[in-house]
Amino acid sequence: MKERIIIGSRKSKLALIQAQEVIDALRSVYPKLSFEITTVKTAGDRDRKTSLKVLGGKGIFVKELEEALLRREIDIAVHSLKDMPTDIPAGLKLAAVTRRLDPRDVLVSASGVSLSKLPSGSRIGTGSQRRAVQLMNHRRDVVVADIRGNIDTRLRKCFCNEFEGVLVASAALLRMKLEDKITEYLPLDTFVPAVGQGALGIEVRDNDKLANEIVAPLNHDGSWREVTAERSFLKALGGGCREPIAALAVIKGTSLRIRGMVANSTTFEVMYADVKSSSSEAEQLGIHLAQKMVKLGAEMLIGRKC
């Protein structure tokens, strides 16, 4: 067995925490193996000023890591699963999904005031179209301000009064042990998370038998089924649509319920729908939800045929 396994990660503080989380889990299973982190700067890391809407968002935080995998410079790539496109390059595979943390979005406000009580005209920072459109659908009287940068940068801008609040993923703050900064957990019914939010995706070369075997124990079956439903929903709607698309699947017992959201980022019109089935039919359930939403008019909302 290969003695040293190279883990690829982005350079951000959060990404390195996530990579170390994976290494700690691997070491508990393989105490005799050596694991090393190699950092890779992605397109999204190189350009921290341009809006994600302009950059396009699709794959900008994963492409260079995937290229490093294909060049065999790393053995395993660790991603925030929400950053992974549904189309994975030939020769690579999503081999494992870690146990998902809290998938909700949260509000951090400098004053400690909840979203419903923030004054009209409050500036709320987010780099996500999905969060922005659901926020505007919820409160048209606030101002959505585009924000880029890592978690520390976003929090600093909030507490330095550049914004009255910022919207971020709760999982990011939990992993960075900054949960004390959370003002409010936003309701899942009206703030549907990004596909895969809260989980880590572990990507390897398809033909790398050793890497596939090594990461297999890290896969959390329930989280895998949930994100499989979400990713199949996203893929069925085109995956690369520039308009916001979101979904959250939750397993309860043997059943799986998935809630989907599609929206128009210009009109802020939002559509929600839910379906439920057996947890063994995760992929088909995601496709079924996409078909249901197309029948309800999703293709007109996102501005193109799905």
Protein Blocks (a to p, Z undefined) as FASTA:
>chain_A
ZZbdcddddfbfklmmmmmmmmmmmmmmmmmbccdddddddfklmpmmbcfklnnopopl
mmmmmmmmmnopafbdcddfklpcfbdcehiacfbdcddddfbdcdddfklpafklpceh
iacddfbfklmmmmmmmmmmbccdddeddfklmmmmmmnopagbdcddfklmmmnopmmm
pmbdcdfklmccdehihiacddddfklmklmmmmmmmpcfklmmmmmmmmmmmmmnnopa
mbdcddddddehjbccdddddddfklopacdddddddfklmmmmmmmmmmmmmmnopmmm
nopaZZ
